[in-house]
Amino acid sequence: MKRLITGLLYLAFIQIASARDLPVVSPAREGFDPERLGRIVDITQSYVDEGKFAGVITMVARRGRIVHFEAVGNRGADDERPLEKDALFRIFSMTKPITAVAAMQLYEQGKFHLSDPVSKFVPELKGVQVLNADGSLVPATREMTMQQLLTHTAGFSYGFNPDGDPVDKYYREAQLFAAKDLEEFADMVGELPLKFQPGDQWHYSIAVDVTGLVVERISGQPFDEYLDERIFQPLGMEDTFFNVPDDKVGRFLPNHYLDPKTRALTQFPEDTQQAALRYRGTTLFSGGGGLVSSTMDYMRFAEAMRNGGLLGDARILGPKTVNYMASNHLPASIVSGGNGEQPILGARLNGFGFGLGFGIVTDPAAGGVMGSAGEYNWGGAAGTVFWIDPVEELVAIGMIQLMGSPYPFRSDLKVATYQALTESLQ
């Protein structure tokens, strides 16, 4: 009996360990030229050598098998310790796809319809007004829907341009992310005007933070607990959270910016950077940008999506739901606003659409970067990027910590990844 119990415990340990890490295989086995795939490291090392990034982690998987996983450079501009593969990153807006998945889990359970008004779950938004270009406030002609909330067409903004946009000025003055929790956040948002009538335009916004509150209210669970129970634990994402645990703080990287005068890579001082406070003891669980994660953890999430909502024995969504999320939900006439963490080229959505929580590549040629139609993706304000290519059955992730990076990291990583393929499925 003792041997049987020991054996069962050992098997359980092996199952947990194998569920934790995706298999690593030879690139040639999955249709990559190993030497050409090494160009990813050549590119990332050049970014480090030129002083553009302190360090970079890149990962590529095909059909759920890792063919590339490398870290180059250091932890920070002022921290010469080598960058380790288990480093923790602020993923900022790469939180958004995770929040969208949480919402769509509830959609699958029949808890809401995409045509439902958001005010059904967030009554604080009932009767919001729209600020016209002439400065007049007018009632919204229609209620924003859940579909508009998930596609950034609800009329919200982010406050990125307070000097040039009157709505953004209201947002900046409101200091939304100083709210103590999502309840107070909703009260504050309910006092702000919309940028346009719901459904009229696409504009990057706080909509996904509102989505997090919807998840919280429908599920009856705090948003952080819901994500942990329904997504992170099933997928084995042990390094993804809103608050960095004490025993993992040593793996949390510093953030950076480019000095406005010298353009030199500069590390935020630990005693002044917001992250030092934002990720330790926060009670505002931002579904739009609040998570910290590791490269392996985010690969587990992205691979589950590529595989139709399934990773190992854990299913977080049905495959039809994933396909629906990865479809373009925007009318062709909608134009975009601008912000660095969106992988959008130009003023219009050239070759690019938006699904439910993900950006969608509709025409790689129009976008000007090699890839596949149907790719879905997003990025984060500190330069993190990922994409899922259902045509080539691959996922790629790039992780850095540089706010407002002006460099074409995503494009370089895409070219280096795709040029290494020896077996294309297109």
C-alpha positions in Angstrom: 0.0 0.0 0.0 2.9 2.3 0.9 4.5 1.7 -2.5 1.2 2.2 -4.3 0.6 5.6 -2.6 4.2 6.6 -3.3 3.8 5.6 -7.0 0.5 7.5 -7.3 2.1 10.6 -5.8 5.0 10.3 -8.2 2.7 9.9 -11.2 0.7 13.0 -10.0 3.9 14.9 -9.7 5.0 13.9 -13.2 1.6 15.0 -14.6 1.8 18.3 -12.9 5.4 18.9 -14.1 4.6 18.0 -17.7 1.5 20.2 -17.6 3.6 23.1 -16.4 6.0 23.2 -19.3 5.3 22.8 -23.0 7.6 20.3 -24.8 10.8 21.7 -26.4 11.7 20.1 -29.7 14.1 20.5 -32.5 13.1 23.3 -34.8 13.5 21.0 -37.8 10.9 18.7 -36.4 8.3 21.5 -36.7 9.4 22.8 -40.1 12.0 25.5 -39.2 15.5 25.8 -40.3 17.5 26.0 -37.0 20.2 28.2 -38.4 17.8 30.7 -39.9 15.7 30.7 -36.7 18.8 31.8 -34.9 18.4 35.2 -36.6 15.9 36.0 -33.8 18.8 36.1 -31.4 20.9 38.0 -33.8 18.2 40.7 -34.0 17.5 40.8 -30.2 21.2 40.9 -29.4 21.6 43.9 -31.8 18.9 45.7 -29.9 20.8 45.1 -26.7 24.2 45.9 -28.1 22.9 49.2 -29.5 21.5 50.2 -26.1 17.9 50.1 -27.2 16.7 47.4 -24.8 18.3 46.2 -21.6 17.2 42.6 -22.2 14.8 40.6 -24.4 13.1 37.2 -24.1 11.6 35.6 -27.2 9.7 32.4 -27.6 8.2 30.6 -30.6 6.0 27.5 -30.6 4.5 25.5 -33.3 1.6 23.0 -32.7 2.2 23.4 -29.0 5.9 22.6 -29.2 8.6 25.1 -28.3 11.2 25.6 -31.1 12.8 28.7 -29.8 13.1 30.2 -26.2 16.0 32.5 -25.6 16.9 35.4 -23.2 19.6 38.0 -24.2 20.9 41.0 -22.3 20.5 42.1 -18.7 17.7 42.6 -16.2 17.9 46.4 -16.5 19.9 49.4 -17.7 21.3 49.7 -14.1 21.2 46.0 -13.3 23.9 44.0 -15.1 22.7 40.6 -13.9 21.9 38.4 -16.9 18.2 38.2 -17.9 16.7 34.9 -16.8 14.0 33.1 -18.8 11.6 33.1 -15.7 11.7 36.9 -15.4 8.4 38.6 -14.6 7.1 41.4 -16.9 4.5 44.1 -16.7 2.4 43.0 -19.7 0.0 46.0 -19.5 -2.4 45.7 -22.4 -1.6 42.0 -23.0 -4.0 41.7 -20.0 -6.8 42.6 -22.3 -7.1 39.3 -24.2 -7.2 37.4 -20.9 -10.1 39.7 -19.7 -11.9 39.1 -23.0 -11.6 35.3 -22.5 -13.0 35.6 -18.9 -16.0 37.5 -20.3 -16.6 35.0 -23.1 -16.5 32.1 -20.6 -19.6 33.8 -19.1 -21.1 34.3 -22.6 -20.8 30.6 -23.1 -22.7 30.0 -19.9 -25.6 32.2 -21.2 -24.9 35.0 -18.6 -25.2 37.7 -21.3 -25.8 38.4 -24.9 -23.4 40.6 -27.0 -26.4 42.8 -27.8 -27.1 43.4 -24.1 -26.6 47.0 -22.9 -23.6 47.4 -20.7 -25.8 49.3 -18.2 -27.6 46.0 -17.5 -24.4 45.1 -15.5 -23.0 48.6 -14.9 -25.9 50.8 -14.2 -23.4 53.6 -13.4 -23.2 54.0 -17.2 -26.9 54.5 -17.7 -27.6 57.9 -19.3 -24.0 58.8 -20.2 -23.5 61.8 -22.5 -21.4 62.4 -25.6 -19.1 65.5 -25.8 -19.4 67.0 -29.3 -16.6 68.7 -31.2 -18.2 72.1 -30.4 -18.0 71.4 -26.7 -21.7 70.6 -26.2 -22.9 67.6 -24.3 -25.7 65.5 -25.8 -27.4 62.3 -24.7 -26.1 59.1 -26.2 -28.5 58.1 -29.0 -28.2 54.4 -28.2 -26.9 52.4 -25.3 -23.5 50.8 -25.6 -23.6 47.0 -26.0 -21.4 44.3 -24.7 -20.1 43.7 -28.2 -19.0 47.4 -28.5 -17.4 47.1 -25.1 -15.3 44.1 -26.3 -14.3 45.8 -29.6 -13.4 49.4 -28.3 -16.4 50.9 -30.1 -18.4 51.9 -27.0 -17.3 55.5 -27.0 -14.7 55.5 -24.2 -11.2 56.9 -24.3 -8.0 56.5 -22.3 -6.8 60.0 -21.7 -3.6 59.8 -23.7 -4.0 63.2 -25.3 -5.2 65.7 -22.7 -3.7 68.7 -24.5 -5.4 68.0 -27.8 -8.6 66.3 -27.0 -11.2 67.7 -24.6 -12.5 64.2 -23.6 -9.0 63.1 -22.8 -8.6 66.1 -20.6 -11.6 65.0 -18.6 -10.1 61.5 -18.3 -6.7 62.9 -17.2 -8.3 65.1 -14.6 -10.4 62.2 -13.3 -7.4 60.1 -12.4 -9.3 56.9 -13.0 -6.6 54.5 -12.0 -6.3 56.1 -8.6 -9.6 54.4 -7.8 -9.4 52.0 -4.9 -11.3 49.3 -6.8 -13.5 48.6 -9.8 -16.6 49.8 -8.0 -15.2 53.2 -7.4 -13.7 53.1 -11.0 -17.3 52.6 -12.4 -18.6 55.6 -10.4 -15.8 57.8 -11.8 -16.3 56.6 -15.4 -20.1 57.2 -15.1 -19.3 60.9 -14.6 -17.2 61.2 -17.8 -18.5 62.1 -21.3 -18.1 59.6 -24.2 -15.8 60.5 -27.1 -18.4 59.5 -29.7 -21.8 57.8 -30.0 -21.5 54.1 -29.2 -20.8 52.1 -32.3 -19.7 55.0 -34.4 -15.9 54.6 -34.2 -13.1 52.4 -33.0 -11.0 54.0 -30.3 -8.6 52.4 -27.9 -10.0 52.8 -24.4 -10.8 51.8 -20.8 -13.5 49.5 -22.1 -11.7 46.4 -21.0 -11.4 47.7 -17.5 -15.2 48.0 -17.5 -15.3 44.5 -18.9 -13.4 43.3 -15.8 -16.1 44.8 -13.6 -18.8 43.1 -15.7 -17.1 39.8 -15.1 -16.9 40.5 -11.4 -20.5 41.4 -11.1 -21.9 38.5 -13.3 -19.7 35.9 -11.6 -20.1 37.2 -8.1 -16.3 36.8 -7.5 -13.6 39.5 -7.2 -12.0 39.8 -10.7 -8.6 38.6 -9.6 -10.1 35.5 -7.9 -12.1 34.7 -11.0 -9.1 34.9 -13.3 -7.1 32.7 -11.0 -9.8 30.0 -10.6 -11.0 29.9 -14.2 -7.9 30.7 -16.3 -4.6 30.7 -14.4 -5.0 27.6 -12.4 -6.4 25.4 -15.2 -3.7 26.5 -17.5 -0.9 26.1 -15.0 -0.1 29.9 -15.1 1.6 30.1 -11.7 3.5 33.4 -12.5 0.6 35.6 -13.6 -1.1 38.0 -11.1 -2.0 41.6 -10.3 0.2 41.6 -7.1 3.7 40.2 -7.2 4.1 37.7 -4.3 6.9 38.4 -1.9 8.7 35.2 -2.9 8.8 36.3 -6.6 9.7 40.0 -6.3 13.3 39.1 -7.1 12.2 38.0 -10.6 10.2 41.2 -11.3 12.1 43.4 -13.8 12.6 47.1 -13.6 10.8 49.3 -16.2 12.5 51.7 -18.6 11.9 54.9 -20.7 14.0 56.8 -23.2 15.4 60.0 -21.8 13.7 62.8 -23.7 16.9 64.8 -24.1 19.5 62.1 -24.8 17.2 59.3 -26.0 19.3 57.0 -23.8 17.7 53.9 -22.2 16.9 54.9 -18.6 15.7 52.8 -15.8 12.8 54.1 -13.6 14.1 54.6 -10.1 12.6 51.9 -7.8 11.3 54.5 -5.3 9.5 56.5 -7.9 8.1 54.2 -10.5 4.4 53.5 -10.3 5.0 49.8 -10.7 6.7 49.6 -7.3 3.3 50.5 -5.8 0.9 49.3 -8.5 1.9 45.6 -8.3 2.2 45.4 -4.5 -1.0 45.5 -2.6 -3.3 46.9 -5.3 -7.0 46.5 -5.0 -7.9 48.0 -8.4 -7.7 44.9 -10.7 -7.3 46.4 -14.1 -8.6 44.1 -16.8 -7.1 46.5 -19.4 -3.5 46.5 -18.2 -2.9 45.3 -14.6 -1.3 41.9 -14.9 2.3 40.7 -14.4 3.3 37.5 -16.2 6.2 35.4 -17.5 7.0 34.4 -21.0 6.2 30.8 -20.4 2.9 31.6 -18.7 1.8 33.8 -21.5 2.7 31.1 -24.0 0.5 28.7 -22.1 -2.4 31.2 -22.5 -1.7 31.9 -26.1 -1.3 28.2 -27.0 -4.6 27.4 -25.4 -6.2 29.9 -27.6 -4.4 28.6 -30.7 -5.6 25.2 -29.8 -9.2 26.1 -29.7 -9.4 26.9 -26.0 -7.7 23.7 -24.8 -4.3 23.1 -23.2 -3.6 19.6 -22.1 -6.8 18.5 -20.3 -7.8 22.0 -19.4 -10.5 23.7 -21.6 -11.1 27.4 -21.0 -13.3 28.0 -24.0 -14.9 26.1 -26.9 -13.2 26.2 -30.3 -16.2 27.9 -31.9 -16.0 30.7 -29.3 -12.3 31.2 -30.0 -12.9 31.4 -33.7 -15.6 34.0 -33.1 -13.3 36.1 -31.0 -10.6 35.9 -33.6 -13.0 37.2 -36.3 -13.0 40.8 -37.4 -16.0 42.5 -35.7 -15.4 46.0 -37.1 -17.1 47.6 -40.1 -14.7 48.5 -42.8 -15.5 52.2 -42.5 -14.3 52.6 -38.9 -11.1 54.6 -38.4 -8.7 54.2 -35.6 -7.2 56.5 -33.0 -3.5 56.3 -32.3 -1.3 54.8 -29.5 2.0 53.1 -29.5 0.9 49.8 -27.8 -1.5 49.0 -30.7 0.0 47.2 -33.6 -1.8 49.4 -36.2 -0.1 51.1 -39.1 -1.3 54.5 -40.3 -4.4 56.4 -39.5 -6.8 53.9 -40.9 -7.1 50.2 -40.1 -5.0 49.1 -43.0 -5.1 45.3 -43.2 -6.1 45.3 -39.6 -9.4 44.7 -37.8 -10.5 43.9 -34.2 -12.2 40.9 -32.8 -13.3 40.3 -29.2 -10.2 41.3 -27.2 -7.7 40.7 -30.0 -6.3 42.7 -32.9 -6.9 40.8 -36.2 -4.7 40.8 -39.3 -7.1 40.8 -42.3 -4.5 41.6 -45.0 -0.7 41.2 -44.3 0.2 42.9 -47.6 -1.8 46.0 -46.6 -0.1 46.0 -43.2 3.3 45.8 -44.8 4.7 43.0 -42.6 5.0 39.3 -43.4 2.4 37.1 -41.8 -0.9 35.4 -42.3 -4.4 36.6 -42.7 -6.4 35.6 -39.6 -3.5 36.2 -37.2 -4.7 37.6 -33.9 -2.5 39.5 -31.5 -1.9 42.5 -29.2 0.9 44.2 -27.3 1.6 46.1 -24.1 2.7 49.6 -23.2 6.2 48.4 -22.1 6.9 46.8 -25.5 5.7 43.2 -24.9 4.2 41.6 -28.0 2.6 38.4 -29.1 0.7 36.9 -32.0 -1.2 33.7 -32.8 -1.1 32.4 -36.3 -3.8 29.8 -36.9 -2.6 29.3 -40.5 1.0 28.3 -39.6 -0.2 26.9 -36.3 2.4 29.0 -34.4 2.6 31.4 -31.5 5.3 33.9 -31.0 6.1 36.2 -27.9 8.6 38.9 -27.4 9.1 40.4 -23.9 10.9 43.7 -23.0 10.3 46.5 -20.5 10.5 49.9 -22.3 7.6 52.3 -22.1 6.6 53.8 -25.5 9.2 51.9 -27.5 9.7 53.6 -30.9 11.5 50.6 -32.3 10.0 48.0 -34.8 10.4 45.1 -32.5 7.2 43.3 -33.5 8.0 43.6 -37.2 11.6 42.4 -36.8 10.4 39.4 -34.7 7.8 38.5 -37.3 10.2 38.6 -40.2 12.9 36.6 -38.3 10.2 34.0 -37.3 8.6 33.5 -40.7 11.7 33.6 -42.8 12.9 30.5 -40.8 10.0 28.3 -41.9 10.9 25.5 -44.3 7.4 24.1 -44.3 4.6 26.7 -44.7 1.0 25.6 -44.3 -0.4 28.5 -46.3 
